[in-house]
Amino acid sequence: MADGPAVTLRRVEPTDYPHILRWQNDPAVFRWMDYSKKFSLADIEESERQAMAEGHPFVIEMDGQPVGRIGLNNFRPRDRMASLYIFVGEAAAWGKGIGRRALTALLVYGFETLNLRMIELWTLGDNERAIHLYKRCGFSEDGRLRDRSWIEGAYVDHLVMSIDAEEFARVRAEQGL
């Protein structure tokens, strides 16, 4: 994965809040993240304070410029598990492999630094691009929750997926990640 733009993860800073506000209110991001209402800057500030207190939020940078968000939350220490979230908010960064690089970096962090056993997520069942990304990184489908979100005049399923440390190590070795 050496080809393509340089991707790094860094902690969220208050100067990122306007970017996050713009990304989260972008109709494409808003739809696929299943948000239910538009955000204000105060909403972002509160959400980021909570994310920092309860999890590990990061900004995704491409060639030094912020382009999205990724993080771990919903930690269950007894089970050594957490949930992840990700979106690339800058349309100019879409289709460049940024999501895969960021997701791989987060999985390395979760399994190697935080010593997690398993990382899970949910996505909308019709989010084919995200599902393809997750499967490519080694995630497996755990289940489908029918008709969980009302979006654009119809109910949409939620797809629950996960990957454990051994599965990720195998995918990393096979794909040279």
N, C-alpha and C positions, 0 to 999 in steps of 0.2 A: 504493500500500500504506500510505497514511497512516492509514486507518481501523483501529481495533482497538488492543489493548494495546501499549504501548511495549516494544520488545524490544532488548536490548543484549547484547553479548558482552564478557566480561571474563576476565582470566587466572584460572585456578584458584588458590584459596588454601587453606591447611590447614583453615580453618574450614568449607570446603565438603565436606570428606571425609565427615562424617556424612550429609549429603544424598546424596552420590554413592553411599555404601554402601546407603542405603535405596532409592534409585532402582534401582541395579543388581540388588538382590535382590528387587525387585517382580516377581511372576510375569509380568506383561505385558511389562515391559521385558526381563526375563531371556530370555523366549522369543524375542522379535523380534531381540534382539541376538545370539542364538545362543550364549549363555554355557553353559559345561559344568559349572560348579560354583558353589555359593553363595560369596559373598565375605565376608571378615572385614575389619575396619578396617585391619589390617596389610596385607592384600592391596591395598586402595585406596591406602594411603600409598605402597606400593612402585610400583604401577601409575602413580600420578600423578607420582612422581619420575621414572620412566622416560619418561612422556609429555612432561614438561617438558624433559628432556634431549634427546629425539629429535624433538620435534615442536612443535606449537602448539596446546595444549589450552585450551579456554575453557569457562566456565559460561555458559549461556543465562539471562538474567534477563528476567522479564516484570514491568513496572512496579516494577523495583527488587528483586524477589524471585527467588532462584535456582529455576529450574524444569527445567533439563536440562544436557546436555553436548554439545559439538560440538568438532571439532578436525581438524587435518591431521597426518598422519604418513606413514611410509614414503616419505620424500623421495628423489627420484632427481635430483640436481642436473644431471647431464649432460643428462637428458631434459626438465628443467624440469617435473617431474611430482610429484604427491603424492596420497595417498589421504585420503579424509575419512570421518568417523564422526559420527553424530548420534543423540541420543534426547531426547525430552521426557519427563522422569520424573514430573512432577507431573500426576496425572490431571485436576486442576482446570484445567490449561492445555491439555488436549487439545481439538482441534477449533476452536481460536481463531486459527489461522494462525501460531502461534508458530514451528513448524518451518520454514515457508516464509520467514518474516522472518529467522530465524537462519541458514538455509542461504544465502539471498541475501547477507547480511552477510559470511558466511565466504567465499563465492565472490568478492565484491569484494575482500576482504583477500588472498585467494590470488592473484588475477590482477593486481590493481593494486599491492599492497604487496610481495608476494613475487615478483612477475613470473613466476608459473607459466605454462606453456603449456597444461597439461591437468591436470584433477583427476578422479580416478576413485573408484569405490566398489564394494562388493558388498553385496547384500542377499539375504535369503531370497526364493526365487522365489514364495512365497505371501504375501509382505508387501505386499498390494495398496495399502494406504494410503501406505506409503513409496514404492513404485514410482510411484504417481500424483504424489506430491510431487516426486520427482526429475524425472519427465518434464515436469511443469509448470514447473520451473526450467530446463529445457533439456537435461537429460541424455538421452543415447541409449543404447540397449542395445547392448553390445559382444558379449555371448555369454552362454550359459547353461551352467553346469557341473552336470551331472546328479548327483542323489543324493549331495550333499556332506555333509549333516548329518542325523543320526538324531534326530528330534524327535517326541515323543509317539507312538512306535510306528511311525513311517514315515520314509523318507528324503525330504529336501526339497532341491530344487535351489538353487544360488546363481546370482543374476543379477548380471553384471558390467556396470557402466554408466560412462560418462564424459561430460565436457563440456570443450571447449577454450575459450580466451579469446575467439575470434571468435564462437563459438556463443553464449556467455554475453552478449557485447556486443549481439548481435542480439536475443536474448530480452529483455534489459533494456530495449532501445529499444522493442520491440513491446509489452511489458507495462508500461512505465513504472516499472520497478523501480529 
